């Protein structure tokens, strides 16, 4: 990729303020950091349409006006935000303002890359481009990541065309190419983008970490860059959110199990509610962890295609482990409840992982749900009735 001249580091005449002092290393590629003009921005009024986020370190003068320049180095706050997203905290509001951004000191020959406005996606992109000079055009995907947004229709041809026209990217770069993430391809018709904007769509690699190699190779991807992986680590980092999104259901189910456990010959016993309730809740949580954590870890090695049956099989195994251990004195009724509850919950929570997996299709998931959910509901209902009956 062509590098801009030294003057690209010239300090904007009236940059807006940033929350904290920055250094040349925050904004400029290593080869440009020796230039004294890469000094921290001074305080000026904020430009309308942009909030001054901590990742904005400067403002560049361009033919389109001032464009925010972003840091490629992630801060502690960025990493804390990533951790929160992995656990599902604040996901609906973790987004950046759509619009044009700059990494490094790009010029009219620098690549123009499209990104979703989900901040985790945006952070991965700017971090992967450390040392490069590039334009980032962030489109409005309602705070949803590229792959999911492509399926939902928000990472789309129409949104890319609208944003290109709004920004007037033809005045920004001399080439006529935009780089779209490969995972966004299901929502983008390249020929329509070309017809509407005059820009050809080049599909980038699956992983942001391959972007620098991809750009250096003249926008050519290797076969490995085109392959979607779903290895153990990639599955494991998705499991925390699979548990936390169920917290409301878990709290309601816990309360219900304690109440059901107290029903017996004495009408209701608080002592029974506590002792039997703990056993019931422990079985239920075993089902949740089996379907939400253990199933994703073992996903490639489990038989059957349907996630519901994968979870049910694992639930059967973990229920057997409990039956041979702490629940061996539970009696016939208790063991029946144990198996029904663990298997049903494990099956249900495993089915939730279809939205995170690369193994499924929307039509297959719908078909699976129509069959599995009634069976899971029947198993839970039967377990509740047997659990109450075992107390008499």
N, C-alpha and C positions, 0 to 999 in steps of 0.2 A: 504494500500500500504506500502511495506517495505521502511523504511527510510534509507538513506545512513549513513555511520559512520561519526564521527566528522571530519575525515581527508578530507571529501569531500569539505570542505571549504578551503583547502590549496591554497595558492596564486599561480597562474600559473607563471612559471619561466620567460616567456617573453611575456606578454600580450601586444597587440597593444593598441594604445591610444584611449581614448574616449573624446568627446567634452567638458565634464565638470566633475567636481569632483562628485564622487558617495559615498554613504555610504553603510554600511553593509545591511541596511534596503532595499536598492534598489535591491539587488541581492538575499539575503539569506532568507529562511523561518524564522519565528520568533524564532523557537527553536534553530536555528544555529547562531543567531546574536550575542550571547555572546562570540562566538569564535573570538579571535582577528585576526585570519588569514583571516577573511572576510574584508580585508582592500581594499581601492580603488586601481584600477590598475595603474601601472606606464606607462610612455610614451615609446612606442617602435614602430617600423615601422608597417604599416598596412599589414595584411595578404592578399595575392592576392585572389580575388574572392569575397571579402566582403567590403562593404563600412561601415565606422564607423558611424552608425546612433545613434541618441541620446538615443534610447531605448536599445542599447548594453552597459552593465555596466561592463563586465569583459569577460575573455576568459578562458575556462576550458581545461585542458590537458585530452585527451581521447585517446583510442587506434587508433582513426582516425586522431589524431592531435588536434589542437586547435579548439574548438567550441565556438562561441559567446554565451554568457549568457545574457539574456534579462531581463529587469525590468518587474515586474508584475503590478507596480503602473503606471498609465497613467499620463503623464505630461500635462502641459497646452498646449503645442504644439500638443500633441495627441488629446486632446479634441477640440482644434481649428480645427484640420484636420477633425475630425468627423463632426463638425458643417458644414464645407465647403462641405463635401461629401453629407450631407443631402440637401444642396442647389445646388448640382451638379457642384461645382467649382473644376476643376482639376481632375475629376474622372478617366480620361484615364491614369493618371500618378501616381495615389495613390497606390503604390505597394512596396513590399519589395523583396529583392533578394532571389530567391529560394535557398534552402539548409537546413542544419541542425542547429537548435538552441536549447538552453537549458533554462528551467525555474527552478530556485532553483539550487540544486546541485545533479542532477540525477546520478545514477549509472547503472550497467548492468541489474538491476531488475526493473528499473523505466519504466513507460508506454511510448510508442512511439505513438504520435498523428500526424495525417496528417492534413495539413491546406492549404488553398488557399493562393496565394501571394497578394491578395487584402489586403491592410494594415488595413482597417477597420475590416475585418475578423480576421486578425492576432492579432490586438489589443484586440478584444473581447476575444480571446482565452487566450492570456497571462495574461490578467487582471483576467479572471475567475479562473486561476490556481494559484492565489496568495497563498503562503504557501505550495505549492506542489513542488515535484521534478519530472520533466518530460522532455522528449525529444520532440521537435517539428520539424517535417519534412515538410518543406514548398515546395509545388510543384508549377510548373509554370502554372498558369491558365490565363496568360496574363492580370493580374490585375483585374480579374472578381471574384465576390464572389462565394462561394461554390455552392449554388443552381443554379444560372444562368450558372456557368461554367459546371456543370454536364449536363445541357440541351444543352449547346453549344458544348460539347465534349472535353473541355480542362481539366476539373476535371475528369480524366478517368483512366481506368485500365492501359493503356499503359504508361501514365505519371507517375503513382505511381510506376509501375514496373521499369521504366527507372530511376527514382530518387532513388529508393531503391538500385538498382544495382550501380548507380554512387556513392552514399554515402557509400555503403557497410555496411548496417545496421546490418547484421549478426555478424559483429565484434563489434558492439556497445552494444547490449543487449543479455542476455542469454536466454530470452524467445523468442517465435516466434509468436508474436501478434502485429498487428498495429490497432490503433483505427481510424476509418474513420467517419467523420460527417454523421449523418443519411441523411441529405439533399443532400449529395453527392452520395447516393446510386444509383440513376438512371444512373450514368455514370460509375459505378464500378461493375465489376463481381468478387466477392470474390473468387470463385473457380479458376479463371485464375490467380489472384494475388498469391494464394497459390501454384499453379503449377509452376509459374515462379520464385517466390522468396523464397518459403518455409514458408512464414508468413501467418497466418490466419487473416482474416479481421473481426474485431469486430466493429459493427456500434454503434457509440456513441449516446448520446441524441440529440434532436433537438436543444436545447438551450445550449450555452456554460456555462451558469450559473449553470447548473445541473452536470457539469463534475466532480466536487469534490465529490459529493454524489455518482455519478456513479462509480468512481474509488474506493471509500471507500467500495462500495458494491460488489467489486470483478468483475467489468465490467458488472454489471447487471443493466438494465434500467427498471424503473417502467412504467406502462401503460401511466401515465401522461407525462413522459419524451419522449414518442414516438409520442405524439399528437402535430400536427402543429396548432398553434393558429393564429388568425388574428383579435385581438380585436381592440377596438377604438384607443388606443394609438399606436399600431403597424401600423394601417392604417394612422393615423394622421401624424406620423413622415415621411411618404413617400410623403406627399403632396407638400412640398416645391420644391423638384426636379421636380415634375410633372409640376409645373408652369415655373420654370427657363429653362427647356429644350426647351420650346416653345418661348424663347425670340426673336429669329430671325424671326419666323413666326409672332409674335405679333408686332414687329417693322415694318415689311413689310406691314402687314394688316392695321396698324395704318396710315401709309403714304397713302396707297391706299384709305382708308375711307375718309381721309381729301381731297384727290384729287377728288374723286367721289362726295363728298358733295359740292364742289365748282362749279360743272357743272350745268348749268341752262339756263334760257332764255337769260341771258347776256353772254353766252358762258362759262365764268368762273368768279366767284366772290370770292375774298379772304375773304370777310366778311362772305359769306355763307359757305365757306370752314371751317372757324373757328367755327361758331356757330352750323351749322349742323354736322360738323365733330366731335365736342365734344360729341354730342348726340349719334352719330354712334359708336364712340370709346368706350363710356361708356357701350353701349349695348354689344359690342363685348367682353369687359373685364368681364362683368357680365357672359357671356357665358363661358369664360375661367375659372373663379372662381367657377362657378356652376359645371362644369364637372371635374375640377382638385382638388377641395377642398370639396365642399358640397357632391358630389356623393360618394367619398371614406368614408366620415364620416357616411353617411346614407346607405352605401352599403348593409348590411344584411337585411335591412327592405324595400328595394325597390322591387317592383314586376318585373317580367320578368327575364330571365336568361342573355340575351345579355346586355353588358355594354352600347352599343350604345343606346339602347332603354331606359335604366335606365337614362342615361344622357339627352336624349330627353324629358323624362317625367319631370325631374327636371327643364330643360330649359323652358318647358311650364309653370311651376309654377312660376319661377322667372321672366319670361317675363310678366306674368299676374300681378305680384306685381308691376313691373315698369309701366305697362299700366294703372294701377289704381292709380299710384302715380305721379312721375315726368313726365311721358310720356302721360298723359291723354289728352293733347292738341296737340298731334303729328299728328292728322288727320288719315284718313283711310290708306293712303299710308304709313305713318310713322309707324303705328301700325303693318301693314302687314310685313314691313321690320324688325321691332323689334322682332316679333315672329319667323320669318324665321331665322334671324341671331343668336339670342340667342339659339334657339333650335338646330340649326345645329352645332354651335361651342361647346355647352355643350355636345352634342352627340359625337362629334369627340374627345374632350379632355377626356371625360369619357372612351372612348375606349382605350386611351393610357394607362390607369391604368391596363389593362389586364396583362401587363408585370410584375406588382408588386403584383398581387393578387394570392391567393391560390385557387381561385374559377374557374380558366379557364384551358383550354388545348390548345396546338398549333393548332390542327385541328379545334376546335371550334372557335378560334380567326380568323383563315384564312377564314372560312365560313362567320363569322360575318362581316369581313372587305369587302368581295366581295359584300355583299348586302348593307352595310351601307355607305361606302365611296361615291358611285355614288349618293345616295340620299342626302347626306350632301353637296356635290358639287353642285347639282342642286338647293338646297335650298339657298345656298350662292349666286349663280349666279342670281337666281330670285330676291333675296333681293336687289342685286346691281342694277338690271334693274328697279325695282319698285322705289328704292330710287332716282335714277336719274330722272325717270318720274315724281315723286312727286314734283320736283323743277320747273316744267314747268306749 
